[in-house]
């Protein structure tokens, strides 16, 4: 069969898929939306302070009062009715909880200890994280816009409560590209009993080219499903087929100028290279026994610990943005055993990641962020007799950060004596996004993309850089 014959057969088949509304690239690589121009970087707006980000997203909103917001005054008011001035004009996710009777303030049932030379407070749930207190920066008093999980997660990750906007990782790789030749620039890892509310919209490229979409990886088995070459496929024949498909794509690219075709070409090449780089990436046999024990990682097991180790391996290989989602943090009903359990899953691996990055000389140029979509109220919530939890709270919550030249061992911002409202010059989610981009050398007001006749950006029409974090 001649080249022209093969082209015509593939072209006809290609038209069939197109006419059915399913592109060949999507059929072949449905789970792999890799960044265009792997290994290519673009100039930032100014000199960056960091090269990469690891975002540890705790889906469900951890209660700051049980972890790292120690409030002695709240302890004194435990069980007392919350002052009317505290609640006036406020809205909560489950108003009926507070409508039955006046809400009572809830002091934490956890013991707190100061750690390190900095004296940062952490509860008994975070002894390992407490051991790296002098590497941490707590950003306190952050506010957000929506008190429901799905929209709040979207807002944190895309800057909008409505789906369809590009995620943070997509904006970053759109802005400055990736340093990795064999891996996507934006990788997503998941652990916990279920995925986060919002799903793939949280790491979508939105209206940006699909080349910037987050790529979900697994920490056990093939990093991406259907990545391995099927048995019986000759590697030389596979290479020849890919070359032929690339030629056809280039012909159509020249004909139509559609940028998604260039994305498709990159996707095929990335998938081919990842048949080698993917298995090597998750081969924890290359790690020392001491490293595995430090993380609590078990090779071949899907877990938060394995994902933290995998995140370090990804940024070592030039991946620009790694986002870990760990679920099961929604504790309306019970702040006892369920919270203890999920904290045990993340405490040791989170501390290990920070310690490991530092000992490898990566922490200064890496920003690690830990936190959820909003915080929890200082008032208790009783849904079941004998148990107590906390409602959603959007006015003041805390993010934990490390690396990136941030002031270690400091609390930036703050909240009132009950942890209900921010004090001083507080930050909101758009400010956090603007600061993250700033650390990467990107001006959030200049990082824009024209869509439907308007220039869009991650921070919409808001956001400012949080000066105490970058000065």
C-alpha positions in Angstrom: 0.0 0.0 0.0 1.4 3.4 -1.0 1.7 6.4 1.3 -1.1 8.1 -0.6 -3.4 5.0 -0.2 -2.7 4.9 3.6 -3.4 8.7 3.7 -6.7 8.4 2.0 -7.8 5.5 4.2 -6.9 7.4 7.3 -8.4 10.6 6.0 -11.7 8.9 5.2 -11.7 7.3 8.7 -10.8 10.7 10.2 -13.7 12.3 8.4 -16.0 9.6 9.8 -15.0 10.4 13.4 -15.2 14.1 12.7 -18.7 13.8 11.3 -19.7 11.8 14.3 -18.5 14.7 16.5 -15.5 12.7 18.0 -12.0 13.7 16.9 -9.3 11.0 16.4 -7.1 12.7 19.0 -9.8 12.6 21.6 -10.5 8.9 20.9 -6.8 8.0 21.1 -5.9 10.2 24.1 -9.1 10.8 26.0 -7.3 10.7 29.3 -4.2 12.6 28.2 -4.5 16.3 27.5 -0.8 17.3 27.6 0.7 20.7 27.3 1.7 22.0 23.9 5.4 22.6 23.5 6.7 20.3 26.3 10.1 21.4 27.5 9.5 24.9 26.2 9.3 27.8 28.5 8.1 31.4 28.0 9.4 34.5 29.5 7.6 35.7 32.6 6.7 39.3 33.1 9.5 39.8 35.6 12.1 37.8 37.5 10.3 34.9 39.3 11.0 33.9 42.8 9.8 30.3 42.3 9.8 27.8 39.4 7.1 25.4 40.4 4.0 24.9 42.7 2.7 22.0 44.6 -0.9 22.7 45.7 -2.2 20.3 48.4 -6.0 20.8 48.2 -8.0 19.5 51.1 -11.4 19.0 49.6 -14.3 19.6 52.1 -12.8 22.5 54.1 -10.6 21.5 57.1 -11.6 23.1 60.5 -8.8 25.5 61.2 -9.8 25.6 64.9 -8.8 21.9 65.3 -5.5 22.2 63.5 -3.6 25.5 63.7 -5.8 28.4 64.8 -5.4 28.4 68.6 -7.9 30.7 70.2 -7.7 30.8 74.0 -10.7 33.2 74.3 -12.8 30.8 72.3 -12.0 28.1 74.8 -13.2 30.4 77.6 -16.5 30.9 75.8 -17.0 27.2 75.0 -20.7 26.3 75.3 -21.9 29.9 75.7 -24.3 31.6 73.3 -22.6 33.4 70.5 -23.0 37.2 70.8 -25.6 38.7 68.4 -23.0 41.1 67.1 -21.1 38.2 65.8 -23.8 36.8 63.6 -25.7 39.9 62.5 -26.0 40.0 58.7 -24.1 36.8 58.2 -25.2 33.8 56.1 -24.2 30.2 56.5 -24.6 27.1 54.4 -27.1 25.4 56.7 -29.1 28.2 58.3 -31.7 25.7 59.8 -28.9 24.4 62.1 -28.7 27.8 63.8 -32.4 28.6 63.5 -33.5 25.9 66.0 -31.8 27.6 68.9 -29.1 30.3 69.3 -25.7 28.9 68.3 -23.2 28.2 71.0 -19.5 28.8 70.6 -17.3 25.7 70.5 -13.8 25.6 71.8 -11.6 23.0 70.3 -11.4 19.6 72.1 -7.8 19.2 70.8 -4.6 20.0 72.7 -2.3 22.6 71.2 1.5 22.9 71.4 3.9 25.6 70.2 6.6 24.2 67.9 10.1 25.3 66.8 11.9 28.6 67.4 8.9 30.4 65.7 6.5 29.1 68.3 3.7 28.4 65.8 0.7 26.6 67.4 -0.4 23.2 66.1 -2.8 20.7 67.6 -2.1 17.2 68.6 -3.5 16.1 65.2 -0.5 17.6 63.4 2.7 16.6 65.3 4.7 15.9 62.1 3.6 19.2 60.5 4.5 20.9 63.8 8.0 19.5 63.5 8.6 21.6 60.4 6.9 24.7 61.8 9.9 26.9 61.2 9.5 26.2 57.4 5.9 27.2 57.4 4.0 30.4 56.8 0.3 30.6 57.8 -1.9 33.0 55.9 -4.8 33.8 58.3 -8.1 35.6 57.8 -8.7 34.7 54.1 -12.2 35.4 52.8 -14.0 33.8 49.9 -17.3 34.3 48.0 -19.5 31.2 48.3 -20.4 28.9 51.2 -21.3 25.8 49.2 -18.5 23.3 48.4 -18.8 23.0 44.6 -18.9 26.7 43.8 -16.3 27.5 46.5 -13.9 24.9 45.0 -14.4 26.4 41.6 -13.7 29.9 42.9 -10.5 28.8 44.6 -9.2 26.9 41.6 -10.5 29.0 38.7 -11.4 32.4 40.1 -15.1 32.0 39.3 -18.0 30.2 41.0 -19.3 29.1 37.6 -17.7 26.3 35.6 -15.9 27.0 32.3 -13.0 29.2 33.4 -9.4 28.0 33.2 -7.8 26.6 36.4 -4.8 28.0 38.2 -2.5 25.4 36.7 -3.8 26.1 33.2 -3.1 29.8 33.6 0.4 29.1 34.9 1.4 26.8 32.1 -0.2 29.1 29.5 1.8 32.0 31.0 5.3 30.4 31.3 5.2 26.9 29.9 6.9 23.9 31.3 10.4 22.6 31.7 9.6 19.0 31.3 10.2 17.2 28.0 8.5 13.9 28.8 5.7 14.9 31.2 2.8 17.3 31.1 3.4 20.7 32.7 0.2 20.4 34.9 -0.5 17.2 36.7 -3.4 16.3 39.0 -3.3 13.6 41.7 -6.2 12.4 43.8 -6.7 10.4 47.0 -9.4 9.9 49.6 -12.7 8.0 49.4 -14.0 10.0 46.4 -13.0 12.8 44.1 -13.6 16.5 44.9 -17.0 18.1 44.2 -16.6 19.9 40.9 -14.5 17.1 39.3 -12.5 17.9 36.2 -13.8 21.5 36.0 -11.4 22.2 38.8 -8.4 21.5 36.6 -9.9 22.3 33.3 -8.3 24.6 30.7 -11.7 26.3 30.2 -11.5 28.5 27.1 -7.7 28.2 26.9 -6.4 25.6 24.4 -6.8 22.1 25.8 -3.0 21.8 25.7 -3.0 23.6 29.1 -5.5 21.3 30.9 -4.5 19.4 34.0 -3.6 15.7 33.4 -4.9 13.3 36.1 -2.2 10.8 37.1 -2.4 7.6 39.2 0.1 6.7 41.8 -0.3 3.0 41.2 -0.3 0.9 38.0 0.0 2.9 34.7 0.1 6.6 35.5 -2.5 7.1 32.8 -4.9 4.4 31.7 -4.3 2.8 28.4 -0.8 4.3 28.2 1.1 1.0 27.7 1.6 -0.4 24.3 -0.8 -3.3 23.7 0.7 -6.7 23.4 1.5 -7.7 19.8 2.1 -4.1 18.6 5.5 -3.8 16.9 7.3 -0.6 18.1 8.6 0.2 14.6 5.1 -0.1 13.2 3.8 2.1 16.1 6.4 4.8 15.3 5.6 4.7 11.6 1.9 5.0 12.3 2.5 8.0 14.6 4.7 9.6 11.9 2.0 9.2 9.4 -0.7 10.6 11.7 1.6 13.6 12.4 2.0 14.2 8.6 -1.8 14.2 8.2 -2.3 16.5 11.1 0.3 18.9 9.8 -1.5 19.0 6.4 -4.8 19.8 8.1 -3.1 22.4 10.3 -1.7 24.1 7.3 -5.2 24.0 5.7 -7.3 25.2 8.7 -4.9 26.9 11.1 -6.8 25.3 14.0 -4.5 25.5 17.1 -6.2 22.4 18.5 -4.5 20.4 15.7 -1.1 21.4 17.1 -2.3 20.3 20.5 -3.3 17.0 19.0 0.2 16.5 17.5 1.8 17.3 20.8 -0.5 14.8 22.6 0.5 11.9 20.4 4.2 12.6 20.8 3.8 13.1 24.6 1.9 9.8 24.9 4.6 8.0 23.0 7.4 9.4 25.2 5.4 8.7 28.3 5.4 5.0 27.6 8.9 5.2 28.9 8.9 8.2 31.3 5.5 7.2 32.9 6.5 3.8 34.4 9.9 5.3 35.5 8.1 8.1 37.3 6.1 5.9 39.6 8.9 3.4 40.2 9.5 4.0 43.8 12.1 1.3 43.8 14.5 4.1 43.0 13.8 5.7 46.4 15.7 4.8 49.5 14.0 2.9 52.4 14.5 5.9 54.6 12.6 8.2 52.1 9.7 5.8 51.8 9.5 5.5 55.6 9.7 9.3 56.0 6.6 9.7 53.7 4.9 6.5 54.9 4.7 5.6 51.2 4.0 2.0 50.1 5.0 1.3 46.4 2.0 0.2 44.4 -0.6 1.7 46.8 -2.8 4.6 45.9 -2.6 7.0 48.8 -1.9 10.6 49.8 1.5 9.6 51.0 2.4 8.1 47.6 1.0 11.2 45.9 3.2 13.5 48.0 6.3 11.5 47.0 5.1 11.5 43.4 4.7 15.2 43.6 8.3 15.6 44.6 9.4 13.3 41.7 7.2 15.3 39.3 8.7 18.7 40.2 12.2 17.2 40.1 11.5 16.3 36.4 10.4 19.8 35.5 6.7 19.7 35.9 5.5 23.2 36.6 2.3 22.7 38.6 1.2 19.7 40.6 -2.1 19.6 42.4 -3.1 17.0 45.0 -6.7 16.6 45.9 -7.5 14.7 49.2 -11.1 14.4 50.1 -13.2 13.7 53.3 -12.7 17.0 55.2 -16.4 17.9 55.5 -17.0 17.5 59.3 -20.4 19.0 60.1 -21.4 16.0 62.2 -18.3 14.8 64.0 -15.0 16.5 64.8 -13.7 13.4 66.7 -12.6 10.2 65.1 -13.3 11.1 61.4 -11.1 14.2 61.7 -8.4 12.2 63.6 -8.4 9.6 60.8 -8.0 12.1 57.9 -5.4 14.1 59.7 -3.4 11.0 60.3 -3.5 10.3 56.5 -2.0 13.7 55.6 0.2 14.8 58.6 3.3 12.7 58.1 3.4 12.8 54.3 2.9 16.6 54.2 5.8 17.2 56.6 7.9 14.7 54.7 7.3 16.5 51.4 8.5 19.8 52.9 11.5 18.2 54.5 12.4 16.3 51.4 12.1 19.3 49.1 14.4 21.3 51.5 17.1 18.6 51.7 17.2 18.3 47.9 17.6 22.0 47.5 14.1 22.4 45.9 12.1 24.2 48.6 13.4 27.7 47.9 12.2 27.6 44.3 9.0 25.7 45.1 5.8 27.0 46.6 3.8 24.4 48.7 0.2 25.4 49.6 -2.0 23.3 51.9 -5.7 24.2 52.5 -9.3 23.9 51.4 -12.1 26.0 49.9 -13.2 27.8 53.0 -13.1 27.5 56.8 -15.3 26.5 59.7 -17.4 28.5 62.2 -16.4 29.1 65.8 -19.9 27.9 66.7 -20.7 24.3 67.0 -23.2 22.3 64.9 -25.1 19.4 66.4 -26.7 17.0 63.9 -26.6 13.9 66.0 -26.9 13.5 69.7 -23.5 13.1 71.4 -21.5 14.5 68.4 -20.6 17.9 67.3 -19.2 19.5 64.2 -18.8 22.9 62.6 -20.6 24.7 59.7 -19.1 26.4 56.7 -17.5 29.8 57.1 -16.3 32.0 54.3 -15.2 35.2 56.2 -11.9 34.0 57.7 -9.9 30.8 57.1 -6.3 29.8 57.0 -3.9 28.5 54.4 -0.6 26.8 55.2 2.4 27.5 52.9 6.0 26.6 52.7 9.0 27.5 50.5 9.1 30.1 47.7 11.0 32.6 49.8 8.0 33.3 52.0 8.7 34.5 55.6 9.1 31.1 57.4 7.7 30.6 60.9 5.3 33.6 60.6 1.5 34.1 60.7 0.5 36.7 58.1 -2.8 38.3 58.6 -5.0 37.3 61.5 -8.5 36.9 63.0 -10.4 38.2 66.0 -10.4 36.5 69.4 -13.1 34.0 68.3 -11.6 33.4 64.8 -14.8 34.7 63.2 -13.6 37.8 61.3 -10.3 38.9 59.8 -8.4 41.7 61.4 -6.2 44.3 59.8 -5.5 44.3 56.0 -7.0 40.8 55.3 -6.7 38.8 52.1 -9.3 37.1 49.8 -9.0 34.3 47.4 -8.2 36.5 44.4 -5.3 38.1 46.4 -3.9 34.6 47.0 -4.1 33.8 43.3 -2.5 37.1 42.4 0.3 36.4 44.8 0.9 32.9 43.5 1.2 34.3 40.0 3.5 37.1 41.2 5.9 34.5 42.8 6.1 32.8 39.4 7.0 36.1 37.7 3.5 36.8 36.3 1.5 40.0 36.7 -2.1 38.8 37.3 -3.4 41.9 35.5 -1.4 41.2 32.4 -1.9 37.5 32.2 -5.0 37.6 30.0 -6.7 35.6 27.2 -9.3 37.1 24.8 -12.4 35.1 24.6 -15.9 36.1 23.3 -14.7 39.6 22.8 -13.4 40.1 26.3 -9.9 39.8 28.0 -10.2 37.3 30.8 -7.8 36.7 33.7 -7.6 34.4 36.7 -8.4 37.2 39.2 -11.2 38.6 37.1 -11.4 42.3 38.0 -10.0 42.0 41.5 -6.9 40.7 43.3 -3.8 42.3 44.7 -0.4 40.9 45.7 -0.1 40.2 49.4 2.9 42.3 50.2 3.9 40.7 53.6 4.3 37.4 51.7 6.6 38.7 49.1 8.5 41.5 50.7 
